[in-house]
Amino acid sequence: MTPSPRLPFFVYGTLRPGEPNHDQFLRGRSLTEEPARLAGAVLYDGPGYPYAVEERGDIGTVHGELVTARPGEYPALLAALDRLEEFAPGDPRNLYERVAREVVRESDATAVQAWVYVAAPSVAARLRANGKLIESGDWATTSRPPRAPRTP
């Protein structure tokens, strides 16, 4: 099996700053986190987390963050994110697929290859048929029930 290239990660849901999985998975493991966007995809609301669904052409844009991992943290972070997203290469039961896609940094419009967890084909088909589209493409702007305050 060929090792995965060390690409940055494009995150658009619970891994974004201020969201529940950010501190647990990314705090101390990232060099940079900067606003970015993924073209050619739309966002659907899921059960507490969103799904990016790829579309043909330039339909839709998903907003998120481009996360560059600290070099020494990369292998452990990749494995942790694959577990979080329940992704295993080639597994037909995957909810998400990890794919390399071009994302654009908001700061300077630079295109960068990054890992993106997108809805697996069977999940994407269900979402297209019956899902709740997030029209803004930005999960951070959706209204969700307030989270309980964190306890120290």
Phi, psi and omega in degrees: 000131180284134179294150179289143175294155181272079180266156169292173181246139171257117181246143186222005183225242187288354177266356179288154177307135181087351179264162191299330183265354183301303184296318182297322186255329189251333182302126180082351181254351184249144173276314181220153173219119184220147180301140181207173179218152178243117178272158177079024179213155175237165185244134176241145176284138178241192181281070180099000179202157182265168173235131168272131180240121181287142179234154177291144179075202182260034179285120172083156175218135176252132180258141180191210182232142173264118185249122175257122183281151170296136184307317181290342181266348191303307184300317181292322180293316178302314180296319180294318180291322176300319178294314180303316183275004180052045180255128172227127182309128175078000182279120182292348179271000181304139169275327180235155169244139175267117183231149175273124181221158176277126173239160184242126175293135179291326187295321186223009179061024177282133176274137183222138172285134181213157171283136176227134173267110180250159179302134176297157186308316182292323178292316180301319180297317178296318181294317179301323182282320190224004186280165177263106181289137172263098190298328181288341185074010184232105183296332181296339182264000180281152177273123179231158177301143180297144177278151175296145179296148179287143175257143182293000000 
